[in-house]
Amino acid sequence: MQTQNDVVLIGAGIMSTTLGVIMQKLMPGAKISIYEKLESVAAESSDSWNNAGTGHSAFCELNYTPKQADGSVSISKALDIASSFEISRQFWAYLKEQKVLTELFIKTVPHMSFLWGEDNISFLKKRHETMTPYALFEDMKYSEDFDEIASWVPMMMKNRDRNKRMGVTRMVAGTDVDFEAITRDMIAHLKNCDGVEVHAGQEVKGFKRQADGSWKVKLKDLKTGKSNVVHSKFVFVGSGGGSLPLLQKSGIKEGKGYGGFPVSGKFMRCKDPEIIEQHRAKVYGKAAEGSPPMSMPHLDERRIDGEDSLLFGPYAGMSLKFLKTGSIFDLPGSIRLHNIWPMLSVARHEFGLIKYLVGQVMQSTKERFKTLKIYFPEAQMKNWELYTAGQRVQIMKKDKKKGGVLKLGTEIINNEEGSFAALLGASPGASTAVSIMFNVLNKCFPEQMATDDWKNKLTEMIPSYGKSLIDDQQLCRDTRKATAKVLGLDE
Ligand SMILES: Cc1cc2nc3c(=O)[nH]c(=O)nc-3n(C[C@H](O)[C@H](O)[C@H](O)COP(=O)(O)OP(=O)(O)OC[C@H]3O[C@@H](n4cnc5c(N)ncnc54)[C@H](O)[C@@H]3O)c2cc1C
């Protein structure tokens, strides 16, 4: 007798796990199974050391506010990301009140942008002027005053030329988030829910669509080597870098034309308490010309498992693997007739990206250290170690005009009936997991999402559900204040 599921979630990172918690609440008693190929959960991109832990709220990340041809600054993406992060905060606050989240997983760390050069400074000033009319950003401070900046980030200002003009913004309400801790707690909660099963060491190998619209999911037990099959009415592929190959195996027509290019991230890490003590912020600079936005240099305060550290990076690395624990055949194995042209077109148009990646890979440790010294002039090599963080798979997509384009956000690909969905891409990632999962539900369960039953349950989890935190300024202030109180954050 084969197992019948209502929902199968593939991968035990923050995405599938968030969806699992929401769906269990919406459909109590439903049979939900999570399959994870590794023995532990949150061990790929959601692992604390594999990402930067920035609660992405567009306070400091300059790639979310591009400069327009007329000199204005577009903030629509920033508004979207900031309000999505507020939704995540509400969900985590709800889970904390429900005693699902028990570990220390979030702390206040001011978010700053740090720029020099006349063009950059005028951009930052304009960005600040455009953002601060919104409650989401109204507490953002702008400064060009050396001493004021030094009071915010003393370590970065030591041994720096006072006469070199710089522009800095600072948002006190920024956060550092341990996405692994959140995932671990959500998995522990799910394991105690009726109807939910979490299976580790089980790799999903493929799918077969059934005549009634449901899915046969093919599994391999990695300990015994045995194959197995389960059935499900709905399948969500939240397998991080492993999502593209599984999307291809589903055979859904909506997945055609997608390709992926793996880029690994490296960070420099410092664990010296005396140095950490001098830097209480996440400071983001500007990505180098031609480089992808996820390459913005940043010097970050982190707290993982109660221990403080500093990170600087990311530096890009090249790898053929889609997951840190993947195989060198991942990239070549993902090439299909339908995605080869989009991938080649991206290679042709995005020459700057390729140049950047090659440059990054060729860098020596000394050269990497030079970049750190731009942000922390007194840094000493002996206090920093280089390590490899998580793997990202940049999405490439078929495009009528260009042949293929690089997609920089996340993308949900689902079939028309809404019985299968996969999540590709990584940015802004874990911070906006809750809004991304709402999008999955809107795409795949539109009728149920319109019912009072689901709306009431969603409002219980997200008090601002259905309302705009961008347009309703007072609601935004009240929401941030309420979640700050529950999560123990500065407002
Ligand atoms: C260097 C770096 C820095 C980042 N910094 C930030 C940041 O500061 N802030 C932020 O919000 N986001 C950040 N991100 C993005 C964030 O880490 C990801 O968006 C998020 O962790 C993705 O979660 P996920 O659940 O989709 O994937 P993952 O956490 O990678 O989980 C996917 C899971 O699926 C499993 N899996 C894969 N294939 C299969 C299969 N066939 N069968 C069964 N299981 C399978 C994997 O083993 C894995 O456990 C960063 C990412 C990187 C790489």
Ligand as a Chemical Component Dictionary entry (heavy atoms), coordinates in Angstrom:
data_LIG
# 
_chem_comp.id                   LIG 
_chem_comp.type                 NON-POLYMER 
_chem_comp.pdbx_formal_charge   0 
_chem_comp.three_letter_code    LIG 
# 
loop_
_chem_comp_atom.comp_id 
_chem_comp_atom.atom_id 
_chem_comp_atom.alt_atom_id 
_chem_comp_atom.type_symbol 
_chem_comp_atom.charge 
_chem_comp_atom.model_Cartn_x 
_chem_comp_atom.model_Cartn_y 
_chem_comp_atom.model_Cartn_z 
_chem_comp_atom.pdbx_ordinal 
LIG C1  C1  C 0 26.235 33.198 0.597  1  
LIG C2  C2  C 0 24.774 33.409 0.886  2  
LIG C3  C3  C 0 24.372 34.480 1.679  3  
LIG C4  C4  C 0 23.009 34.680 1.921  4  
LIG N1  N1  N 0 22.635 35.703 2.750  5  
LIG C5  C5  C 0 21.322 35.883 3.052  6  
LIG C6  C6  C 0 20.938 36.888 3.972  7  
LIG O1  O1  O 0 21.781 37.607 4.501  8  
LIG N2  N2  N 0 19.622 37.034 4.240  9  
LIG C7  C7  C 0 18.665 36.246 3.653  10 
LIG O2  O2  O 0 17.488 36.444 3.929  11 
LIG N3  N3  N 0 19.013 35.278 2.778  12 
LIG C8  C8  C 0 20.302 35.063 2.478  13 
LIG N4  N4  N 0 20.683 34.071 1.608  14 
LIG C9  C9  C 0 19.630 33.281 0.959  15 
LIG C10 C10 C 0 19.053 32.228 1.897  16 
LIG O3  O3  O 0 20.082 31.524 2.528  17 
LIG C11 C11 C 0 18.175 31.300 1.073  18 
LIG O4  O4  O 0 17.202 32.039 0.372  19 
LIG C12 C12 C 0 17.413 30.293 1.927  20 
LIG O5  O5  O 0 18.210 29.698 2.911  21 
LIG C13 C13 C 0 16.857 29.247 0.984  22 
LIG O6  O6  O 0 16.134 28.310 1.733  23 
LIG P1  P1  P 0 15.635 26.997 1.045  24 
LIG O7  O7  O 0 14.807 26.303 2.046  25 
LIG O8  O8  O 0 15.006 27.326 -0.264 26 
LIG O9  O9  O 0 16.967 26.204 0.644  27 
LIG P2  P2  P 0 18.001 25.376 1.526  28 
LIG O10 O10 O 0 18.177 25.926 2.882  29 
LIG O11 O11 O 0 19.214 25.216 0.679  30 
LIG O12 O12 O 0 17.269 23.989 1.694  31 
LIG C14 C14 C 0 17.037 23.122 0.628  32 
LIG C15 C15 C 0 17.045 21.716 1.163  33 
LIG O13 O13 O 0 16.629 20.815 0.139  34 
LIG C16 C16 C 0 17.394 19.639 0.244  35 
LIG N5  N5  N 0 17.339 18.937 -1.040 36 
LIG C17 C17 C 0 17.880 19.327 -2.214 37 
LIG N6  N6  N 0 17.610 18.431 -3.174 38 
LIG C18 C18 C 0 16.864 17.449 -2.602 39 
LIG C19 C19 C 0 16.277 16.240 -3.076 40 
LIG N7  N7  N 0 16.395 15.861 -4.343 41 
LIG N8  N8  N 0 15.587 15.463 -2.187 42 
LIG C20 C20 C 0 15.447 15.832 -0.886 43 
LIG N9  N9  N 0 16.002 16.965 -0.388 44 
LIG C21 C21 C 0 16.686 17.760 -1.234 45 
LIG C22 C22 C 0 18.784 20.146 0.614  46 
LIG O14 O14 O 0 19.568 19.136 1.198  47 
LIG C23 C23 C 0 18.440 21.277 1.583  48 
LIG O15 O15 O 0 18.402 20.845 2.919  49 
LIG C24 C24 C 0 22.031 33.820 1.354  50 
LIG C25 C25 C 0 22.436 32.737 0.580  51 
LIG C26 C26 C 0 23.793 32.509 0.349  52 
LIG C27 C27 C 0 24.203 31.315 -0.441 53 
# 
loop_
_chem_comp_bond.comp_id 
_chem_comp_bond.atom_id_1 
_chem_comp_bond.atom_id_2 
_chem_comp_bond.value_order 
_chem_comp_bond.pdbx_ordinal 
LIG C1  C2  SING 1  
LIG C2  C3  SING 2  
LIG C2  C26 DOUB 3  
LIG C3  C4  DOUB 4  
LIG C4  N1  SING 5  
LIG C4  C24 SING 6  
LIG N1  C5  DOUB 7  
LIG C5  C6  SING 8  
LIG C5  C8  SING 9  
LIG C6  O1  DOUB 10 
LIG C6  N2  SING 11 
LIG N2  C7  SING 12 
LIG C7  O2  DOUB 13 
LIG C7  N3  SING 14 
LIG N3  C8  DOUB 15 
LIG C8  N4  SING 16 
LIG N4  C9  SING 17 
LIG N4  C24 SING 18 
LIG C9  C10 SING 19 
LIG C10 O3  SING 20 
LIG C10 C11 SING 21 
LIG C11 O4  SING 22 
LIG C11 C12 SING 23 
LIG C12 O5  SING 24 
LIG C12 C13 SING 25 
LIG C13 O6  SING 26 
LIG O6  P1  SING 27 
LIG P1  O7  DOUB 28 
LIG P1  O8  SING 29 
LIG P1  O9  SING 30 
LIG O9  P2  SING 31 
LIG P2  O10 DOUB 32 
LIG P2  O11 SING 33 
LIG P2  O12 SING 34 
LIG O12 C14 SING 35 
LIG C14 C15 SING 36 
LIG C15 O13 SING 37 
LIG C15 C23 SING 38 
LIG O13 C16 SING 39 
LIG C16 N5  SING 40 
LIG C16 C22 SING 41 
LIG N5  C17 SING 42 
LIG N5  C21 SING 43 
LIG C17 N6  DOUB 44 
LIG N6  C18 SING 45 
LIG C18 C19 SING 46 
LIG C18 C21 DOUB 47 
LIG C19 N7  SING 48 
LIG C19 N8  DOUB 49 
LIG N8  C20 SING 50 
LIG C20 N9  DOUB 51 
LIG N9  C21 SING 52 
LIG C22 O14 SING 53 
LIG C22 C23 SING 54 
LIG C23 O15 SING 55 
LIG C24 C25 DOUB 56 
LIG C25 C26 SING 57 
LIG C26 C27 SING 58 
# 
